[in-house]
Amino acid sequence: MTGMAWFVRTVRSGDTHLWSAAWNGYDLIRPVCAPEVEFRAMNRRPMRVCFYDDQRCPLCLRHSTARTPAPRPLTAVSA
């Protein structure tokens, strides 16, 4: 996988899952939390940010935060 992105399955709580950002918009998705399960997403494009916190899958969220490096503090650069 080249990158990860959120994909909508339904609008139920905890039912927005993480999958590859290289998804073509039509193939079935196998979420990182349950790769044996296939489903069609409601959206055709990956979402970089899951809009509703209560819809994010807790298992996928753990995968997302484990792969995302911690933000670096900003430093001032003198000219």
Residue pairs with C-beta under 8 A, 6 or more apart in sequence:
1 20
1 21
1 22
2 20
2 21
2 22
3 20
3 21
3 22
4 18
4 19
4 20
4 21
4 32
4 63
4 64
4 67
5 18
5 19
5 20
5 21
5 23
5 46
5 47
5 48
6 16
6 17
6 18
6 46
6 47
6 48
6 49
6 50
6 56
6 60
7 16
7 17
7 18
7 19
7 23
7 29
7 31
7 41
7 43
7 46
7 47
8 15
8 16
8 41
8 42
8 43
8 47
8 55
9 15
9 16
9 17
9 29
9 31
9 39
9 41
9 42
10 42
11 42
11 55
12 55
13 54
13 55
14 54
14 55
14 56
14 57
14 58
15 55
15 57
16 50
16 52
16 55
16 56
16 57
16 60
17 29
17 31
17 32
17 33
17 57
17 60
18 31
18 32
18 33
18 57
18 60
18 61
18 63
18 64
19 29
19 30
19 31
19 32
19 46
21 46
21 48
23 29
23 41
23 46
25 44
25 45
26 44
28 38
28 39
28 40
29 38
29 39
29 40
29 41
30 36
30 37
30 38
31 37
31 39
31 57
31 60
32 59
32 60
32 63
33 57
33 59
33 60
33 63
34 59
50 56
